[in-house]
Amino acid sequence: MRRKISVTIIGGSGYAGGEILRLLLFHPFVSISQVTSRKLAGQLISRAHPNLRGVTDLTFSPPDKISRCDLLFLALPNGVSMEYIEKFQKKADKIIDLGVDFRLHEAAVFEDWYKLKHTCPELLPKFVYGLAELHRQDLKKAKYVACGGCEATVSILTLYPLVRYKIIQPESIIIDAKMGSSQAGVVPSFASHHPERHGVVRSYKPVNHRHSAEIEQELTSFAKNIRVSVSATTIEMVRGLLVTIHTRPKQGISEKDVWRAYRAQYKNEPFIRIVKETDGNYRYPEPKILIGTNYCDIGFALSERENRLVAIGAIDNLGKGTAGQAVQAMNIMLGLPEKTGLEFPGLHPI
């Protein structure tokens, strides 16, 4: 009988930490050692995550009193993981970071986009970017993983086959991202105050979105002159993320070529679905039906008249965009069946 893997979640009171906990409590090969929160130390997990009432009697532990375990999940604000990474390395042989600190391979690029000095650039080459669909073989050998940002994740997965199989012109890609409120995290702000947030369709980052760096980094291996422009809009939705990506197809590209690229790349991927039907409400990807799942749904539309290929991707930003991605990476790192703990199919209607 396989020994259960001991796991601790650092920063467990936020949305990402709570979602990881929800998944792992039902994972047959995992035992939760500790879940930390500085503010809620000593209190029941359900104080922050009421959906887990009666599911667990765990209480939050103070972050400075964590015991050694097999694997650490870091669900911390940007810039915090790198400040404590040496301490974390002594507590577990394997680490999965959900923040931005180790996603980018070059410290100069990180500092340019995030306006923070990277305190341990020597560790950047040791972290594998957490997308299984691009880095499965590297994840099998990885000790340290940096999961992708939610908007970067869905954009990369939607574009990857189009770039790899040379379907589109890589230097002029425009990504229109529409996001739910949970992507901003659990700490409230004036922008998330209900009278300000209710009914909103707000363009909050029309240019220079920081996830552009991740997208270009991950796709550069397949097209050296890759350039993306991201515009982000927040809409009245709690969970979910939809990208509508405008590209220029290369000369002579047909719909069959696009189908062929997506099928060649994703035919054996357990959490990628190509959604393109001729009619019905759900003929293209839609975040609503992905809530709580680890799926990424991808669709497209090709217009010869406009010389435009529009690719559409949808995820749950807390699922495939955060916690689901992290658990999928964990399964691969530990040699477990990749879909374990991630097979929830979503709900309809919802």
C-alpha positions as CSV (number, residue, x, y, z in Angstrom):
1,M,0.0,0.0,0.0
2,R,1.4,3.4,-1.0
3,R,2.4,5.7,1.8
4,K,0.5,9.0,1.9
5,I,2.3,12.1,0.9
6,S,2.5,14.7,3.7
7,V,1.6,18.2,2.4
8,T,1.6,21.6,4.0
9,I,-0.1,24.7,2.6
10,I,1.6,28.0,3.3
11,G,-0.9,30.9,3.1
12,G,-4.0,28.8,3.4
13,S,-6.6,31.4,4.3
14,G,-6.8,32.9,0.8
15,Y,-8.8,31.7,-2.2
16,A,-5.9,29.7,-3.8
17,G,-5.0,28.0,-0.5
18,G,-8.6,27.1,0.2
19,E,-9.0,25.7,-3.3
20,I,-5.9,23.5,-2.9
21,L,-7.2,22.3,0.5
22,R,-10.6,21.5,-1.0
23,L,-9.0,19.3,-3.6
24,L,-6.4,17.6,-1.4
25,L,-8.8,16.7,1.4
26,F,-10.3,14.2,-1.1
27,H,-7.0,13.1,-2.6
28,P,-6.4,9.4,-1.8
29,F,-2.6,9.7,-1.7
30,V,-2.2,12.9,0.3
31,S,-2.3,13.7,4.0
32,I,-2.6,17.4,5.0
33,S,0.0,18.1,7.7
34,Q,-0.6,21.8,8.3
35,V,-2.3,24.8,6.8
36,T,-0.9,28.2,7.8
37,S,-2.3,31.6,8.4
38,R,-0.7,34.3,10.5
39,K,-4.0,36.1,11.0
40,L,-6.2,33.1,11.8
41,A,-3.7,30.9,13.6
42,G,-5.4,28.5,16.0
43,Q,-8.8,28.9,14.4
44,L,-10.7,26.3,12.4
45,I,-10.1,26.1,8.7
46,S,-13.8,26.7,8.2
47,R,-13.4,30.2,9.5
48,A,-11.9,31.2,6.2
49,H,-13.5,28.4,4.1
50,P,-17.1,27.8,5.2
51,N,-17.6,25.2,2.4
52,L,-15.3,22.9,4.4
53,R,-17.5,22.9,7.6
54,G,-17.7,19.3,8.8
55,V,-15.2,18.2,6.2
56,T,-12.1,18.8,8.3
57,D,-11.3,19.7,11.9
58,L,-7.9,21.2,10.9
59,T,-7.0,24.5,12.5
60,F,-4.6,27.1,11.0
61,S,-1.0,26.9,12.1
62,P,1.3,29.9,12.6
63,P,3.6,30.1,9.6
64,D,6.7,30.2,11.8
65,K,5.9,26.9,13.3
66,I,5.7,24.5,10.4
67,S,7.1,21.0,10.6
68,R,8.9,19.1,7.9
69,C,6.8,17.4,5.3
70,D,7.1,15.9,1.8
71,L,5.8,18.8,-0.2
72,L,5.0,22.5,0.4
73,F,2.4,24.5,-1.5
74,L,3.1,28.2,-1.3
75,A,0.0,30.4,-1.8
76,L,1.5,33.7,-0.8
77,P,1.3,37.3,-2.2
78,N,3.8,38.3,-4.9
79,G,7.2,38.9,-3.6
80,V,6.8,36.9,-0.3
81,S,7.9,33.4,-1.4
82,M,11.4,34.5,-2.4
83,E,11.9,36.2,1.0
84,Y,11.4,32.9,2.8
85,I,12.4,30.3,0.2
86,E,15.6,29.2,2.1
87,K,13.5,28.4,5.1
88,F,10.9,26.6,3.0
89,Q,13.7,24.5,1.3
90,K,14.6,23.1,4.7
91,K,11.0,22.1,5.4
92,A,10.3,20.0,2.3
93,D,12.2,18.4,-0.6
94,K,9.5,19.5,-3.1
95,I,7.9,22.9,-3.4
96,I,5.1,24.2,-5.6
97,D,4.8,28.0,-5.7
98,L,1.5,29.5,-6.9
99,G,2.9,33.1,-6.9
100,V,4.9,35.0,-9.5
101,D,8.3,34.9,-7.8
102,F,9.8,32.0,-9.7
103,R,7.8,31.9,-13.0
104,L,10.1,34.0,-15.1
105,H,13.5,32.6,-16.0
106,E,15.4,35.9,-15.8
107,A,15.7,38.2,-12.8
108,A,16.0,41.3,-15.1
109,V,12.7,40.5,-16.8
110,F,11.0,39.9,-13.4
111,E,12.3,43.2,-12.0
112,D,11.2,45.1,-15.1
113,W,7.6,43.8,-15.0
114,Y,7.0,43.7,-11.2
115,K,9.3,46.5,-10.0
116,L,10.7,44.3,-7.3
117,K,14.3,43.3,-6.7
118,H,14.6,39.6,-7.0
119,T,16.3,38.4,-3.8
120,C,17.4,34.9,-5.0
121,P,17.9,34.9,-8.8
122,E,20.2,31.9,-8.5
123,L,17.1,29.7,-7.9
124,L,15.1,30.8,-11.0
125,P,16.7,28.1,-13.3
126,K,15.7,25.4,-10.7
127,F,11.9,26.1,-11.0
128,V,9.9,24.4,-13.7
129,Y,6.9,26.3,-15.1
130,G,3.9,24.4,-13.9
131,L,1.9,23.7,-17.1
132,A,1.8,19.9,-17.7
133,E,0.8,20.3,-21.3
134,L,4.2,22.0,-22.1
135,H,6.5,20.6,-19.4
136,R,5.3,17.2,-18.4
137,Q,8.7,15.5,-18.8
138,D,10.4,18.2,-16.8
139,L,7.8,18.0,-14.0
140,K,8.5,14.3,-13.6
141,K,12.0,15.2,-12.4
142,A,11.3,18.6,-10.7
143,K,11.9,19.5,-7.1
144,Y,10.5,23.0,-7.5
145,V,7.6,24.2,-9.6
146,A,6.3,27.7,-10.3
147,C,2.6,27.6,-11.4
148,G,1.5,30.0,-14.2
149,G,-0.7,33.0,-13.7
150,C,-4.3,32.3,-14.5
151,E,-4.5,34.6,-17.5
152,A,-1.2,33.5,-18.8
153,T,-2.2,29.8,-18.4
154,V,-5.3,30.0,-20.5
155,S,-3.6,32.2,-23.1
156,I,-0.6,29.9,-23.4
157,L,-2.7,26.8,-23.8
158,T,-5.0,28.4,-26.4
159,L,-2.1,29.7,-28.4
160,Y,0.4,26.9,-28.1
161,P,-0.7,24.6,-31.0
162,L,-1.2,27.7,-33.3
163,V,2.3,28.8,-32.7
164,R,4.0,25.4,-32.6
165,Y,2.4,24.3,-35.9
166,K,2.9,27.7,-37.5
167,I,-0.8,28.4,-38.1
168,I,-0.5,32.2,-37.1
169,Q,1.8,35.1,-37.5
170,P,3.5,35.2,-34.1
171,E,4.4,38.9,-34.0
172,S,0.9,40.4,-33.8
173,I,-1.3,38.6,-31.2
174,I,-4.0,40.5,-29.2
175,I,-5.4,38.9,-26.1
176,D,-8.7,40.3,-24.7
177,A,-9.1,38.8,-21.2
178,K,-12.3,39.0,-19.2
179,M,-11.9,38.0,-15.6
180,G,-13.9,37.3,-12.5
181,S,-13.4,39.1,-9.2
182,S,-11.7,36.2,-7.4
183,Q,-8.5,36.6,-9.4
184,A,-7.8,39.8,-7.3
185,G,-7.5,37.6,-4.2
186,V,-9.2,37.6,-0.8
187,V,-8.0,41.0,0.5
188,P,-10.7,43.6,-0.2
189,S,-10.0,46.9,-1.9
190,F,-11.9,50.0,-3.0
191,A,-12.2,48.4,-6.5
192,S,-13.8,45.2,-4.9
193,H,-16.2,47.2,-2.7
194,H,-19.7,46.0,-3.6
195,P,-21.2,49.3,-4.8
196,E,-18.1,49.8,-7.0
197,R,-17.9,46.2,-8.2
198,H,-21.5,45.4,-8.8
199,G,-22.7,45.4,-12.5
200,V,-19.2,46.4,-13.7
201,V,-17.5,45.8,-17.0
202,R,-14.3,47.6,-16.3
203,S,-11.1,47.8,-18.4
204,Y,-8.5,47.9,-15.7
205,K,-5.3,47.0,-17.6
206,P,-5.7,47.8,-21.3
207,V,-2.0,47.7,-22.0
208,N,1.2,46.3,-20.5
209,H,-0.3,43.4,-18.6
210,R,2.3,41.6,-16.6
211,H,1.3,38.1,-17.7
212,S,2.6,39.1,-21.2
213,A,6.1,38.2,-20.0
214,E,5.0,34.6,-19.1
215,I,3.2,34.1,-22.3
216,E,6.1,35.3,-24.5
217,Q,8.5,33.3,-22.4
218,E,6.7,30.0,-22.8
219,L,5.9,30.4,-26.5
220,T,9.4,31.7,-27.6
221,S,10.7,28.2,-28.0
222,F,8.3,27.8,-31.0
223,A,8.5,31.3,-32.5
224,K,11.4,33.6,-31.8
225,N,9.6,36.8,-32.7
226,I,6.5,36.1,-30.5
227,R,4.8,39.3,-29.4
228,V,1.5,39.5,-27.4
229,S,-0.6,42.5,-26.4
230,V,-3.0,41.9,-23.5
231,S,-6.0,43.9,-22.5
232,A,-7.8,42.9,-19.2
233,T,-11.4,43.6,-18.3
234,T,-13.1,42.7,-15.0
235,I,-16.7,41.6,-15.3
236,E,-19.4,40.6,-12.9
237,M,-18.4,37.0,-12.3
238,V,-16.7,35.5,-9.2
239,R,-14.8,32.6,-10.8
240,G,-13.8,32.2,-14.4
241,L,-11.7,33.6,-17.1
242,L,-12.3,34.0,-20.8
243,V,-9.7,35.0,-23.4
244,T,-10.6,36.1,-26.9
245,I,-7.4,36.1,-28.9
246,H,-7.1,37.9,-32.2
247,T,-4.5,36.6,-34.6
248,R,-3.5,36.7,-38.3
249,P,-3.4,33.3,-39.9
250,K,-0.5,32.5,-42.2
251,Q,-1.3,32.5,-45.9
252,G,-3.4,29.5,-47.1
253,I,-4.5,28.3,-43.6
254,S,-7.8,26.6,-43.6
255,E,-10.2,25.5,-40.8
256,K,-8.9,21.9,-41.3
257,D,-5.4,23.1,-40.6
258,V,-6.5,24.7,-37.3
259,W,-8.4,21.5,-36.3
260,R,-5.4,19.4,-37.2
261,A,-3.0,21.5,-35.0
262,Y,-5.2,21.4,-31.9
263,R,-5.9,17.7,-32.3
264,A,-2.3,16.8,-32.9
265,Q,-1.2,18.7,-29.7
266,Y,-4.1,17.9,-27.3
267,K,-5.6,14.6,-28.4
268,N,-4.2,12.8,-25.3
269,E,-4.4,15.7,-22.8
270,P,-6.9,14.8,-20.0
271,F,-7.9,18.4,-19.2
272,I,-8.0,20.1,-22.6
273,R,-11.3,20.1,-24.6
274,I,-11.8,21.6,-28.1
275,V,-15.2,23.2,-28.1
276,K,-16.5,24.3,-31.5
277,E,-20.0,23.5,-32.5
278,T,-22.4,24.8,-35.1
279,D,-25.2,25.9,-32.8
280,G,-26.4,26.0,-29.2
281,N,-25.6,28.2,-26.2
282,Y,-22.3,26.4,-25.5
283,R,-20.9,26.2,-29.0
284,Y,-17.7,28.0,-27.9
285,P,-15.9,27.8,-24.5
286,E,-17.6,29.4,-21.5
287,P,-16.2,29.8,-18.0
288,K,-19.5,29.3,-16.2
289,I,-19.6,25.5,-16.8
290,L,-15.9,25.1,-15.8
291,I,-16.4,26.3,-12.2
292,G,-14.6,24.0,-9.8
293,T,-12.9,22.0,-12.6
294,N,-9.4,21.6,-14.0
295,Y,-10.5,21.8,-17.6
296,C,-9.3,24.3,-20.2
297,D,-11.9,24.6,-23.0
298,I,-10.6,26.0,-26.4
299,G,-12.5,27.0,-29.5
300,F,-11.8,29.1,-32.6
301,A,-13.4,30.9,-35.6
302,L,-11.6,31.6,-38.9
303,S,-12.6,34.4,-41.2
304,E,-11.1,34.5,-44.7
305,R,-12.8,37.8,-45.4
306,E,-11.2,39.4,-42.4
307,N,-8.0,37.4,-42.6
308,R,-8.4,36.7,-38.9
309,L,-8.3,33.7,-36.7
310,V,-10.0,34.2,-33.3
311,A,-9.0,31.7,-30.7
312,I,-11.1,31.4,-27.5
313,G,-10.1,29.9,-24.2
314,A,-11.9,29.4,-20.9
315,I,-10.9,28.2,-17.5
316,D,-11.8,28.5,-13.8
317,N,-9.1,30.9,-12.6
318,L,-8.9,29.1,-9.3
319,G,-9.0,25.7,-11.0
320,K,-6.8,25.1,-14.0
321,G,-5.5,28.7,-13.5
322,T,-4.3,28.1,-9.9
323,A,-5.0,25.2,-7.6
324,G,-6.0,22.6,-10.1
325,Q,-2.8,23.2,-12.1
326,A,-0.8,22.9,-8.9
327,V,-2.4,19.6,-7.9
328,Q,-1.9,18.3,-11.5
329,A,1.8,19.2,-11.3
330,M,2.1,17.6,-7.9
331,N,0.6,14.3,-9.2
332,I,3.2,14.3,-12.0
333,M,6.1,15.2,-9.7
334,L,5.2,12.3,-7.3
335,G,4.5,9.7,-10.0
336,L,0.8,9.6,-9.2
337,P,-2.0,9.1,-11.8
338,E,-2.2,12.6,-13.3
339,K,-6.0,13.0,-13.0
340,T,-6.2,12.0,-9.3
341,G,-8.3,14.4,-7.3
342,L,-9.2,16.5,-10.4
343,E,-12.0,14.6,-12.1
344,F,-14.9,16.8,-11.0
345,P,-16.8,17.6,-14.2
346,G,-18.4,20.8,-13.2
347,L,-22.2,21.6,-12.9
348,H,-25.0,22.5,-15.2
349,P,-27.1,24.5,-14.8
350,I,-25.3,26.8,-12.4
